[in-house]
Amino acid sequence: MDNIDTSVRTDWTREEAEALYNQPFNDLLFQAQTVHRAHFDPNQVQMSKLLSIKTGGCPEDCAYCSQSARNGAKLSASKLIEVERVLSEARKAKDAGATRYCMGAAWRSPKERDMDQLVAMVEGVKAMGMETCMTLGMLDDDQVIQLKGAGLDYYNHNIDTSERYYEEIITTRTFADRIDTLNRVREAGIKVCAGGIIGMGEEQMDRIDMLLALATLPAHPDSVPINQLIAIPDTPLADVAPLDPLEFVRTIALARILMPKSHVRLSAGRTEMSDEMQAMCFFAGANSIFVGDTLLTADNPEEDHDVALFSRLGIQAMAPGCDGAK
């Protein structure tokens, strides 16, 4: 694979990506680590904290999600929480070492009546010296402008899976809807955070095509969260067979090679991963995690466990304002 250009490109082909993904495992990891070291300090990891600011009752039918009002999960809906509570939680996250604060709401898209509160949350977290990120569903032009004006740094909008497999997971919106919002956010000057979920019963090519969709956008996402499915009871994917851990590591490695300057985030599903699997993901190019004991409504490793793992691996948390780039 030495003949494949690993500079920052947005013209990757499926043939190139498939050849990278399916090369011998050791060769793939070596190439991914080489790319990673060319662009980042290999022993620094960015830490983010995620808070659910509005839980449950979502009208979308995402088959993996406990917050959908349509797919059988039994999570009750809540209202948008108060601004001061969000800021209080953000202060705790900063004290615990988080440098980016992510706020997520179970919406198809925010309503205009909620925008003032959302703007106040962004402004308040920014005033603490933390980076801000929100995930609120689809946005229109006016909403993007309001969030940009508040100083929002990142907008998370995952594409979830490949375009081919998308309708097997979600029917209440289209793959194109997701791409449209990503384009709208990027054009406004907000950094894009976009990734997906693997282990949802998709084929290997779907994982490759999901990453290709991101790597061939006009500009790569600044952050690429890779989630392992958490099979939640009462959702349509509750009984999906677990993914081979090495397939997950291969996906991390391919994301690093295709998008060499992006932060690749080891996201949901870490509670099901051994320390050894997580270490392999860091070697494959993951350099961002969520900290705290919950991710929206799912469990996440406790902070003490992450501290101990980082100590064993010689990994340090990125300092505020530092992206670990060379």
C-alpha positions in Angstrom: 0.0 0.0 0.0 3.1 2.3 -0.1 1.9 3.7 -3.4 -1.3 5.3 -1.9 -1.1 9.0 -1.2 -1.9 9.7 2.4 -1.8 13.5 2.2 -5.1 15.4 2.8 -7.3 14.4 0.0 -11.1 14.6 -0.7 -11.0 12.4 -3.9 -10.5 9.0 -2.3 -12.0 6.1 -4.4 -13.9 3.1 -3.1 -11.2 0.8 -4.5 -8.4 2.6 -2.6 -10.4 2.6 0.6 -11.3 -1.1 0.3 -7.7 -2.0 -0.4 -6.5 0.0 2.7 -9.2 -1.6 4.9 -8.5 -5.2 3.8 -4.7 -5.2 3.9 -3.0 -7.3 6.6 -4.0 -6.0 10.0 -0.4 -5.2 11.1 0.2 -3.3 7.9 -3.0 -1.3 8.3 -2.2 -0.3 11.9 1.4 0.6 11.0 0.2 2.8 8.1 -2.5 4.4 10.3 0.0 5.1 13.1 2.5 6.5 10.6 -0.2 8.9 9.3 -1.2 9.8 12.8 2.3 10.6 13.9 2.8 12.9 10.9 0.0 15.1 12.0 -0.5 14.6 15.8 1.3 13.9 19.0 0.6 10.2 19.3 0.4 10.3 23.1 -2.2 13.0 23.5 -5.9 12.5 23.6 -8.6 15.2 23.5 -11.3 14.9 26.2 -14.9 16.0 25.7 -17.9 15.8 28.0 -21.4 15.2 26.6 -24.6 16.4 28.4 -28.2 15.5 27.3 -30.0 18.9 27.5 -33.3 17.4 26.2 -33.9 13.7 26.6 -36.5 11.3 25.0 -39.6 11.9 22.9 -37.7 12.3 19.6 -40.0 11.9 16.5 -37.3 10.1 14.5 -37.2 6.3 14.2 -33.5 5.6 14.5 -33.4 1.9 15.2 -30.4 2.1 17.6 -31.8 4.9 19.8 -33.5 4.7 23.2 -34.7 8.3 22.8 -37.0 7.6 19.8 -40.7 7.9 20.5 -41.4 5.5 17.6 -39.1 2.4 18.0 -40.3 0.8 21.2 -37.8 2.0 23.8 -39.3 3.1 27.1 -37.4 6.2 27.9 -39.7 9.0 28.9 -39.4 12.5 27.4 -38.1 15.5 29.3 -38.1 19.2 28.6 -35.1 21.3 27.6 -33.2 21.8 30.8 -32.4 25.2 32.4 -29.4 27.2 31.2 -27.9 27.5 34.7 -28.0 23.7 35.2 -26.1 23.3 31.9 -23.5 25.8 33.0 -23.1 24.1 36.4 -22.5 20.8 34.7 -20.0 22.4 32.3 -18.0 23.8 35.2 -17.7 20.3 36.7 -16.6 18.9 33.4 -13.9 21.6 33.1 -12.7 20.9 36.6 -12.5 17.2 35.6 -10.2 18.0 32.7 -12.7 18.2 29.7 -11.7 20.8 27.2 -14.8 20.6 25.0 -18.4 20.6 26.2 -21.0 18.9 24.0 -24.7 19.5 24.4 -27.2 17.1 22.8 -31.0 17.3 22.4 -33.3 14.6 21.2 -35.0 16.6 18.4 -35.6 16.2 14.7 -34.7 19.9 14.7 -34.8 22.7 17.3 -37.9 24.9 17.5 -37.5 28.7 17.3 -38.8 29.1 20.9 -35.8 27.2 22.1 -33.1 29.1 20.3 -32.6 31.8 23.0 -31.8 29.2 25.6 -29.5 27.4 23.2 -27.6 30.6 22.4 -27.3 31.4 26.2 -25.8 27.9 26.8 -23.2 28.3 24.1 -22.3 31.8 25.3 -22.0 30.6 28.9 -19.8 27.6 28.2 -17.6 29.7 25.9 -17.1 32.2 28.7 -15.6 29.4 30.8 -12.8 29.0 28.2 -14.1 25.7 26.9 -14.8 24.7 23.3 -18.6 24.3 22.6 -20.4 21.6 20.6 -24.0 21.0 20.0 -26.1 18.2 18.4 -29.7 19.3 17.8 -30.7 17.5 14.7 -31.3 19.3 11.4 -30.8 23.0 11.2 -32.1 25.7 8.9 -30.1 28.7 7.7 -31.4 31.1 10.4 -30.6 28.6 13.2 -27.1 28.1 11.9 -26.6 31.9 11.9 -27.8 32.2 15.5 -25.5 29.5 16.8 -22.6 30.8 14.8 -23.2 34.3 16.3 -23.3 32.8 19.8 -19.8 31.4 19.2 -20.5 27.7 18.7 -17.3 25.9 17.8 -18.5 22.5 16.6 -21.8 21.0 15.4 -22.2 17.3 15.6 -24.4 15.6 13.0 -23.6 12.0 12.4 -24.4 10.3 9.1 -24.7 7.0 11.1 -24.0 4.6 8.3 -23.6 4.3 4.5 -26.2 5.7 2.1 -27.0 2.2 0.9 -27.8 0.9 4.4 -29.4 4.1 5.7 -33.0 3.2 5.2 -32.5 0.0 7.2 -31.7 2.1 10.2 -33.8 5.3 9.7 -36.8 6.1 7.6 -38.0 9.4 9.0 -35.2 11.4 7.3 -32.8 10.7 4.4 -29.0 10.4 4.1 -29.1 13.6 1.9 -30.8 15.5 4.8 -27.8 14.8 6.9 -25.3 15.9 4.2 -27.3 19.1 3.6 -27.1 20.1 7.3 -23.3 19.3 7.3 -22.8 21.6 4.3 -24.9 24.4 5.8 -22.9 24.2 9.1 -19.5 24.1 7.3 -20.4 27.0 5.0 -21.3 29.1 8.0 -17.8 28.6 9.5 -18.8 26.2 12.3 -16.5 23.2 12.6 -18.1 19.9 11.6 -18.2 16.9 13.9 -19.6 13.9 11.9 -19.1 10.2 12.2 -21.3 7.1 12.6 -22.2 3.9 14.3 -20.8 0.5 13.4 -22.1 -2.9 14.5 -25.7 -2.3 13.4 -25.8 -5.3 11.1 -24.2 -3.5 8.2 -21.8 -5.1 5.8 -18.1 -4.3 5.7 -18.5 -2.2 2.6 -21.1 0.0 4.5 -18.4 0.9 7.0 -16.0 1.8 4.3 -18.7 3.8 2.4 -19.7 5.7 5.5 -16.1 6.9 5.9 -15.8 7.6 2.2 -18.8 9.8 2.4 -17.1 11.9 5.1 -13.6 11.8 3.5 -15.0 13.1 0.1 -16.9 16.1 1.5 -15.5 19.4 0.3 -13.6 19.5 3.6 -13.0 16.7 6.1 -14.9 17.0 9.4 -12.7 18.4 12.2 -13.9 15.5 14.5 -15.0 12.0 13.4 -16.7 10.1 16.2 -16.8 6.3 15.7 -19.4 4.7 17.8 -19.8 1.0 18.5 -23.5 0.1 18.8 -24.8 -0.2 22.3 -27.6 -2.8 21.9 -30.4 -1.2 24.0 -33.3 -3.3 25.1 -36.6 -2.7 23.3 -35.0 -1.1 20.3 -35.1 -2.8 16.9 -31.3 -3.5 17.1 -31.4 -5.0 20.6 -30.5 -8.4 19.4 -27.9 -7.6 16.7 -24.9 -9.8 16.9 -21.8 -8.1 18.3 -19.2 -6.8 15.9 -15.8 -8.4 15.7 -13.5 -6.1 17.7 -10.8 -6.2 15.0 -13.4 -4.8 12.5 -13.9 -1.9 14.8 -10.2 -1.2 15.0 -9.9 -1.5 11.2 -12.6 1.2 10.9 -10.7 3.5 13.3 -7.5 3.0 11.2 -9.2 3.7 7.9 -10.8 6.8 9.3 -7.3 8.0 10.4 -5.7 7.3 7.0 -8.6 8.9 4.9 -8.9 11.9 7.2 -5.4 12.5 8.5 -5.9 15.9 10.2 -9.3 15.1 11.8 -9.7 14.1 15.4 -11.0 10.6 15.4 -13.1 10.1 18.5 -13.5 6.7 20.2 -17.1 7.3 21.3 -20.0 5.2 22.4 -19.5 1.6 23.3 -16.3 1.9 25.3 -17.9 0.1 28.3 -18.0 -3.0 26.2 -14.4 -2.7 25.1 -11.4 -4.2 26.9 -8.5 -1.9 27.8 -6.5 -3.8 25.2 -9.0 -3.0 22.5 -9.1 0.7 23.4 -5.3 0.7 23.4 -5.3 -0.7 19.9 -7.8 2.0 18.8 -5.4 4.7 20.1 -2.6 3.1 18.2 -4.8 3.0 15.1 -5.3 6.8 15.3 -8.1 7.5 17.7 -7.2 10.7 19.6 -10.4 11.9 21.3 -12.8 10.4 23.8 -15.8 11.3 25.8 -15.3 11.4 29.6 -17.9 11.0 32.3 -20.1 8.1 33.4 -22.9 8.7 30.8 -23.2 9.5 27.1 -26.6 11.0 26.7 -28.5 8.0 28.1 -25.8 5.3 27.7 -23.1 4.2 30.1 -19.5 5.3 29.7 -16.4 4.3 31.5 -15.9 6.1 34.9 -13.3 8.8 34.9 -11.1 6.9 37.3 -10.9 4.0 34.9 -9.9 6.4 32.0 -7.2 8.0 34.2 -5.8 4.6 35.1 -5.8 3.5 31.5 -4.1 6.7 30.3 -1.5 6.2 33.0 -0.8 2.6 31.9 -0.5 3.8 28.2 1.5 6.9 28.9 -1.2 9.0 27.3 -1.9 12.6 28.4 -5.0 14.7 28.0 -4.7 17.6 25.6 -4.6 20.9 27.3 -7.3 23.5 26.8 -6.8 25.3 23.5 -4.5 22.6 22.2 -5.6 20.2 19.4 -2.5 18.0 19.6 -1.6 18.8 16.0 2.0 19.1 14.9 
